[in-house]
Amino acid sequence: MRAALRFTRQLASSDLLPRTAKVNVDLYGSLALTGIGHGTDRAVLLGLLGEAPDTVDPATVEASIAIIRSTGQLTLDGSVTIPFTEQANLQFRRNQMYPDPAVISHPNGMRFTAFDKTGALLADEVFYSIGGGFIVSEAERTAESLTSTRTVPYPFRNAADLLSTAKQHTLTIANLLLANEVALLNDPGITINRPQSSPESTQLNQSAEQKIRDSILALWQVMEQCTARGIATEGILPGGLNVRRRAHRLAERLNTIGSKDPLAPIDWVTVYAMAVNEENAAGGRVVTAPTNGAAGVIPAIAHYYTHFIEGSDAEKKEGILRYFLTAAAIGILYKENASISGAEVGCQGEVGVACSMAAGGLVAALNGTNAQVEHAAEIAMEHNLGMTCDPIGGLVQIPCIERNGMGAVKAINAARMAMHESGDHKISLDQVIATMYQTGLDMQSRYKETSLAGLALNIIEC
């Protein structure tokens, strides 16, 4: 959706939109092989309409898609109507891994082309979806240096840097990242779209730190709403596998048995994670954390903290802020030094990274030390190494929904193990991140979000 929206906006900013009579979209690699199951076709259509993931109204999506499919027309950016049918204008190039078959690039590539009424080419742009909702153009991918010019008070490129800098300045990882976010928000040369939990008029009088804190809490609110919808909703998930939603039934059962079972909190964590991913599978709004396919782990652990850890409302609010800031710092380490794309490194880059982020974040929420945060994140990833991405039918349902539940439970275990340790550990987070990335590169592409092997090959779709 972001790539389609960006292409459309580029046409508009270049004054090419009024001249556009035709748009073609070509999807390659993983996007082509699992795109239907992942809703890529629908996302492209919505982006061309001018919709953005964070602002589109989920209640209007079906109607918008239906209009395009019934009329054979699409209104680019809400202003210029052109003929458009998916059969003619949206191609899934399943036999081609990269936009340029002679150049190895990224397995989530897509090409957008625009033509005028004479058939002359107006624009041609290649984008790559590199995980976590991030996209880069071909020019950005091949740029000689992608070094950021952004200045923050506490820069870090790896976990060793992060721990050293935090120790030098007597900061928690959460406070270090908060200070960096304040610096970015105060930089007039940077535009960052952040969720808002209060009206703009109120925000004018807020400090940068308060705006960031409010933005984090707004994201948490979206996660809470998503979890609640997932638990409340029953039925069969779309896509043809006839997978039944289970979060509602599991929650009802837990409410019936109450707290008699000492492992009930773990069962609830599974419910929270599955509820979010059932919403994702149904096309509902989720927070990419770090990806949509792994969106259930981080909110599940946040719910575990708020529901099952003792503390006042004020204490839990501060704990939630520590949780998300610390999880974000860990996510940055994977984004900078490895990958969070299932198409590039398998599910270890999705649920594995989410588990690592959540484990470290939970330690921070529980007021653990920075060293314990690093240890928990390392343990969590160490035991997700080599995990493939093999969704049946290309749908983010089996094994993805259950896998989020398993990843969430594993995050709690990793956090508890780390907090019970007081000495050094043999393997560092940096080492396990490097191992994960190398493992992903060595993994056959059939096991990386292509639905050509593993469960996707050996389980009959029914």
N, C-alpha and C positions, 0 to 999 in steps of 0.2 A: 504494500500500500504506500509506504513512504517513497519508494523508488518511482512509482507511477505518479504520485503527487508531485514529486520533485521535477520529473520530466515535464509535466503539465505546466507547472509554475515557470519552468525555464522557457517554455514556448511563449507564455504570457509576457515574461519580462523582456523577451527578445522581440516582441511585437509580431511573433509568428503565429500566435493562436488564431487571430481572425482569418489567416490564410490557410489554416490547416483543414484539409478535406478528408484525410485518412490517417489512421494511426495503426501500426502493427506492433505486436509484442511477441517476442520469442523467448521462451524459457529453456534453460539448459541444465544438465546434470541433475542434481538432487531436486531442484525446483521442478524439473520436467517429470521426473520419475515418481515423486510423491506429492506433486503440486495439487492435484485434485483432492486428495485426502487431507492435505494441510490447509485447504481453502485458499490456495494461492490465486486461483482464477478469480474468486470473489474479491480478494484483496486488491488485485490489479484493477478490476472494474471500479471499485470504490475509490481508489486513488486517482484514476482518470477523471472521475466525477468531481474531484476536489476534496474528498474526505480525508481526514487524518485519523490514525488509530486512537489517539487520546481524546478526540472530540466527536467522533461519529456516534450517532445514537443507535445502539444495537437494535432498538425496536423498529427502525426504519430500513434496516439493511435488506431484509427479504423483499420488501416492496421495490426498493431501488434496483436490485438485481433483476427482479421480475419484469420491470419496465424495459430494461435494456434487452432482455431475451425475447420479450413479446413483440417489441417494435422494431428490433434490429437497428436501433439508434442509441447513441451515447452522447451526452452533453458534457463536453470537456470543460472541466473547472466550473461547471454550472453555467456556462455562457455560450459555447459554440457547439451546436449539434452536428454530429457526423454519422454516416452509416457505420455500424459496428456489429459484427456477429463473431462469436467466439470461434466458430468453425473456420472463418476466413481470416480473422485478425488477431487471434490469440493462439499461438502455436506451441505445443509441448514437444520440444526436440529431444525425444527420449534416447535417440541413438548418438547424441553429441554431448560430451561432458562439458565443454567450454565454449564460450561465444566464438572465439577463434580456435578452430580445432588444432591448429599448429602450435598454439601457445598454452602451456599449462598455467592456469590462473587460479580461480577459486570455483569449487563445484556448485556454487549457488549463483550462477550468472544469469543475466537477462538483458535483452536488447530492446530498446524502444526506438521506433522510426516514425517520422511524420512526413507527409507528402501534401503538396498543394493539389488543386483540382486538375492540373495538367499531368500529375504524376511525378513532378519534380521533387527531389528530396529536399526537405526543409531542415530536418534535424535527425541525428543518429547518435544515440547515447547508450553506453553499456554500463550497467550497475551490477554490484555484487552485494548479496545479503550475507554479511559476515558474522551473524549471530547477535542475539540480544536486541534486535530491532535496529541495529546499526547497518547503514549502507554506505558504500563508497563507489565512486565512479571509476571507470577505467583509468582516467588521468590521475585520480587520487591514489589508486592502487599502485600504479607504476612510477609515481613521483620518486625522485632520487632520495628525498628526505621527507619523512612525515613527522619530523621533530616538532613538537608543539612550541609555539612562542608564548604560551600562557605562563604567567609567573605566579607561583604559589609559595607561601612561606616555608613549607616543609615538603619539598619534592622527594619522591621515592620511585624507584624502578623495580625493586624486588623486595621480598620479605625481609632480607637482611638489612637493607636500607631503612625499611619501615620501622623495624625494631630498634635499630641504632639511633635513628633520628628521634623517635619517641622517647628513648631513654635519655638522650642528650638534653632534651628540653623538658623532661619530666612530664610527659603527656601520655594519656591513654591513646590508643589507636583511634577511638571515636573522636576525641577532642582534636587530635591532629588533623583528621579528615575534615572535621567541622571548620577548623581554621582555614584549610585550603579552599573549602567551598565558599566561605565568606569572601576570600580574596577574589575568587572567580566571579562571584555575584557583584562585587564592587568594581570589577574591571569594565569600563565603558565600552571597550572594544569587543566584548563578548556578549552574544545574545543567547540566553539559556531559557528555554521554555520549561517552567516548573509548575506542577499542580498547585492550585491555590485552595486553601481551606477557609479563607476569609475574604470579604469583598475587597476590591482594589482600593477603595477609599480608605479602608482600615489599614491596608498594607503600606500606604504612603507614609504613615507615621511609625512604621516598624523598622527595627534595626535589621541589617542583613542577616545576622544570626537568627533572629526570630523568624524571618521569612523562610529560612532554610528549615528550621525546626517545624514550622507550620506545613511546609511542603512535604516533609517526611511523614508527618501525621496524616496529611491528605492522601498520600499513597497508601498508608496503612488502612485508612478508611475505605478506599476502593477495594483493597484486599478483603477487608471484613465483609463488605457488601457482596463481593463475589462469592466468598465462602458461604454466606447466608443463603444466597440464591441457589448455590449448588446443593446445599443440604435440604432446601425446601422443595426442590424440583424432582419429580419422578419421570419415568418414561424411558423410551428407547433413543439412543444417540443416533444422529443422522450419519449417513455414509454407506449403509448397506450391510454392515457386520451384525446388525441387530444386537448391539451391546446394550445391556440394561444399566441404567444409572443405579448405583448402589449406595451412595452416600446417605441418601434419605433413609433407607431401610436400616442401615447400620446405626445411624444416629437414633432412630426410634428404639432400636434394641438396647442401645446404651442408656437411653433415658429410662427405659423400663427396669433394667437391672440396677440402676443407680451406681453407687460407689462400692458395692460389695466386692467386686473384682479388683484386687490391688493393681492389676495391669490396665484398668480402664483408661487412665490418661494416655497410654500408648495407643489404645484403640481409637481414642478421640483424635489423636494426631493423624492417624491413618485416615479417619473420616475427613478431617479438614483438608488434607492434601488431595484426596480423591475428589472431594467436592469442587475444588478449584479446577482440577484438570478435567472433570466432567463438563464444567462450564466452558473451558477452552475447547474441548472436543465438540461442543454444541455451537460454537461460534460466539460465545458470550464475551464480555469484557473482562480481561485479566490484566494483571501487571506483569510485564516481562521481567522475570527475576530468576536467573539472568536471561532465560529464553521462555517462550510460551510453552513449549513442551515440558519444561521443568518448573513451571510457574507455581506449583502447589507446595513445594518444599519450604520455602522461606515463610510464606504466610502460616503454614501449619505450625512451625516452630514458634512464631510470634504468638499464635493462639495458645500454644502449650505454655508459654511464659506467662501470658496474661490470665489464663484460667487456672493453672495448677501450681504456680509459684506464689508463695505468700508475700504480701506487701500491700501498702496503701496505694490508692489510685495515683497519687503523685509520684510515688516510687516506681510504679510500673510504667508510667508515662516516660520517666527518665530512662528506665531500663529499655523500653522500646526504641527510644532514640539511640541509645548506645548500640542496640542490636542492629539496627539498619545501617548506621554509620560504619560500624565495624564490618558488617557483611559486605558493604559497598567497597571498602578498602581491599578486602580479600578478592572480590570480583575484579577489581582493577588489576591486581597481580596476574590473574589468569588472562584477562583481556590483553595486557601488555606483553606477556611472556609466553603465552600458549594460544588457546582458542576457546571460544564458547559456542562454536558452531558444530552441531552434530554431523553436518555434511563434511566437515574437515577432520574431526577427531573422534566421531562416534558419540554415544550418549555419556561417556565419561566427561565430555565437555559441556553437557547440559545438566542432567541430574547429578552427575559427579561434582560439578562446580557448585551447583545449588546446595548440595549436601555440605560441601566444604565451607561455603559462605555462611550457611545457617549454623553449623557447629561452632565456628569462631564467633559469630554474632551472639549465640546463646551464652557462651562463656563471658563475653563482655557484659551482656544484660545481667548476668549473675555476679558481676563485679570481680571476675577473674582477672589475672594479670595479663599483660601483653604476651608474655611467653606462653601462657596457657592458651591464649587465643590462637597463636601460631601453631601450637601443638595440636589443638583440636582440628584446625583446618587441614593440617597435614594428615592426621589419622583418617579423617573423612575421605579425602581423596585417595589415600593409599589403598583403601578397600573399595574403590570404584574403578581402579585402573583396568583398562582393557574392555570396558563395557561397550557393547556394540549398540548401534541405533538401527533397529530392524522392524519398524512398525508394520503390522499386517495390513495389507491393502493400502499402504501409504497413509493410513488414518492415525491420528495421534490418540489412539485408544488402547490397543493391546500391543505391547506391554506397558505403554506409557503411563496410564492412569495409576495402575498398581505400583509401578516403579517409583512414582512420586511418593506414595505412602511408605515404601521401603526406604527411600532416600531420607525421608523426614525422621523415621525411627532411628536410622543409622546416625543421623546428625546428633541426636540426643545422646546416643551411646558414646560417640566420639568426644562430645563435650564433657561428659561425666568422666570418661577415662583420663582426659587431659587434666581436669581439675583435681583428680585424686593423685596426680603425679607432682612431685616437687623438684625432681632433678632434670638433667638434660636428657634429650632423646636422640637416637642415632640418626634419624632421617629428618632433614629440614624441609620446610614447606617449599622452598625454592627447588630443592632436589626433586620432590615429588611432582611439582609443576612441570619441570623439564622432562621428567619421565613420562608424564601424561601426554605431553605434546609429541614426544618422539614415538610413543606407542601409537598415537593417533595417526601420525604420518606413515608408520609401518603397516597400519591396518588396511586390509584390502578395501577398495572403494565399495564393494558389494555390501559391506557391513556398516556403511556410513550414510544413513538416511536415504537409501535408494530402494529399499524393499525388494532387493534382489537376492537376499540370502537370509540365513538365520530363521527366526520364527516366521518372517514374511514368506519364506520359501517353503517351509516344512509344515505349516498349518494351513489346512484348506479353508478358504473363506466361505462362510456359510451364514 
